[in-house]
């Protein structure tokens, strides 16, 4: 039987710890952690659903959220205002933007100490999704020190920051993108595969070796349904460990985001004591 790496099973422990931390900030330091979420006025129903999930999580651990729906041209000025608001501890831009070519420019408007998603070039924080993948594998006892790792995709949300994190730790990591000549050959020699390309059905059963661990962090819309990078036939195998179609990395990504908010609020509390 396929073993599922289910982030939903792990997130409860993290949430309990975060709720205690927030209570401590509120009671001892009178700091009330707050996250500002910037989104496009044209955000899709899927994006709005993601935002609601974050708001529900925030409510559970007593973090305040504010959502601002804006034209893309309004975002830099609003972010600048939020950067200067001492009552706002974290700021995120919910991607994708209407004009994705401006993503770097807008995300880099966020003050590094408030960039809790870890997407800016100078952010104080690691990418929330990369942290989530790390938490997921650690939570299921996957020892990355002794295995061959393949990361499929080199994007700003997952592939690039995760590769940097793991290479800094000295792990054996190969990053694969569309220019790589032999993706299948590398995957067949890998023990752990993390894929985050947004290309449905990219990873087939023939690419996956016996006993592999697979984290599918890809997201794409197919016939109105959110799907990952892994072909359904892979999930029929009983010799692998793999994230479920829902509840894999996503819940832990939200938890990692709010870890950043809490850390930002803690820094503010420490500054107030000096």
N, C-alpha and C positions, 0 to 999 in steps of 0.2 A: 504494500500500500504506500502511495506517495506521502511523504512527510511534508506538511505545510509549515512554512515559516510565517506565522500569523502575528503581525504587529499588534492587532487588536488584543491579543492575549497578554502582551507585555505592557501596553500603555497604561493600564490601571495602576500599576505600581509607581510609574513615573508621575501620574496625575496626583496620587496621594502625597508624594513627596513635594510636588509643586504647590499644592494647596496649603501644606504646612508652612512652606517658605513665604507664601503670600500673606498668610495670617500673621506671621512674624513681622513682616515688613509693615503691615497695617497697624498692628498693635504696639510694636516696640519703637518703630521709626516714624510712624504716621506718614508713610509713603504708600500711595495707592497706585499700583502698577497699571499703566494704560498703554494700549496699542492703537495706533492710527493706521487704517487700511485705505490706501488710495486705489480706486478702480476707475476704469473707463465708463463713461455714461452709456456706451454701447456694449457693455459686458454681456456675454452670453448667459443663458440659463445655467450652463454647467459651471461657469466661473462664479455666478451668484450662489450656486449651491456650495461650492468650496468655501466661500466667504461665510456662509451661514454655519458651516461645520466649525470654522475657527471661532465664530462668535459663541457657539454653544459650548465649545471646550473652554473658552475664556470664562464664561459664566460659571462653569463647574469649579474652577479654581479661583474665582473671585477677582479676575482681571477685567478691567473696563476696556471696552473697544468703542471706537468711533469710525464710521465708514464715510468717506467722501467720494462721491461720484462726479467725475470731472471730464471736461474735454482735455485731450492730451496737452494742448498748449497751456492749460491752466496749472498743470501739475508742478512744474518747477517752483512757481511762486508759492503754491500751497505747501509744498515740502519745506521751503525755506521758512515759512511761518511756523510750521510744526517743529522744525529744528530748534527754534527759539522758545518753544513752549515748554516750560519746566515741568508741566504736569503730564507731558507725553514722553514715555520712556522708550518706545519702539515705533518705527515706521516701516511699513512694507508697501510695495507697489504690486498689486495683483496682476500677474502676467497671464496671457499675452496682452500687449498694448495694441491699439488700432494700427499704429505704424511701428512694427517691431524694430525697425532700423534705429529708432531713437531710444531703445531700451537702456543701453549703457549710459547715455547722457542723462536720462531721467533718474535711473537708479543711483547714479553717482551724485545726485543732488542731496541724497540722504546723508546726514551727519554720520560718520563712521561709528560713533558710540550708540547711535539709534538704529543702525542698519541690521536689525535682528534676524533678517532672512539670510544675511551673509552673502549678498549678491554684488555689492559694490566693490570696486578695486581696492579700497582702503578700509573695508569693514573690520570691526573688532571681532567679528563672529565667523565661525565656519558656516558653510551652506547648510541650511536646515535639512535638506533632503540627504545630503552626504552624511551628516551626523546620524540621521534616521537609519540609513543602511548599515552604518557601523554598529549602532545600538541593536539592530535586528539580528545581525550575525553573532554578536557577542551574547545576546540573550538566549540564543539557541546553541551556544557552546562551540561555534565554528572558530577554530584557531587559525588565524590568517598568517601566522608566522611561518608555517610549514607547508604552505600550499602554493600552487600556481593560480594567479588571479587574472581574469580577462575582463576588461571594462569595454563594453560596446557602446560607442558614442562618446563624444568629447565636448558636450554642451556645458553651458555655464551653470545649470541647475544641479547636475548630478556628476556627469563624467569627469569634467575637468577638476572640480574641487575634490572629488573623491579620490581621483588618481593622485593629486598632490598630497592629500592627507595620508594615504597609504604608502606612497613612495617616501615621504618624510619619516614614516615608521619603519622603513627598510623592508617592506613586503615586496614579493616578486609579482610585479604588476605589468601587464601589457595592455595598452590602450588601442582600441581598434576603431577606425572611422571608415567612411566610404572610400577612402583612397587606399586602404589596405588590400593587398593583392590576395591574401589567403586567410580570410576570416574563419572559414570552416576548419582549416588545419590548426589554427591557434586554439579555437574553442575545443576541439577534440582532445587537446593536450592540457586543458585547464581543469582545475578542481572546483573553482568558484567562478561563476559568470554573473556579472552585473550588467544589465542592458537597459539603456535609457535613450532610445533614438526617436520614439514616437512613430516608428514604422511598423504597422500591424503585421503579424505573422513572420517577422524577419528571422526569428530564431526557430529552426525546425528541429524535429527529433533527431534527424541525421547528424546535426551539429553537436549534439550534447553527449558527452561520454558517460559511461556507467558510473553511478555514484556521485554525480556532480551536484553542486548546490547552486541554485539559480535564483537571483533576485531580479524580478521584472519591475523596473521603475519607469517604464515607458508609458506614455498616455497619448492616445489618439482617439478621435471620434470616427466610428464606422457605423453607418446607417443609424446614427443618433445614439449609439451606445459607446461608452468609453471602453477601449480595449488597450492591452499592453503590446509589447514587442513579441511575446512568445506565442507560437502557434498552438492552438488547442490540442494538437496531437502530442505535444510534449507533456501535457498534464495527464495524459493517459498512462504514462510510464510509472512503474512502481519501484524504480531503482534510484530515484533522485529526491532531493529536497528542493522545494520551490515555494515562492510566495503565492498565496491564493489570488484569484482574479480581483477580489476586493478585500481590503483590510490587511494588505501586506505592509508596504512602506508608508502609505498615506497617513494612518493614525500616528505613527511615530514622527513623521515630518511635522505635523501640527504640534506635537509635544516638544520637539526640538525648537521650533519657532518660539514657543512660550518660555522655554528655558532661557532663550536670549532676552526676552522681555524681563524676566525675573532678574537675570544678571545685570541688565541695564538699571533696573530699579535699585538693586543692591549697591551698585556703584554710586548712584545718586544719594542713597542713605549714608554711605561711608563719607562722601564729600560733605554732607550736612554736619557730620560729627566733628569735622576738622576745624 
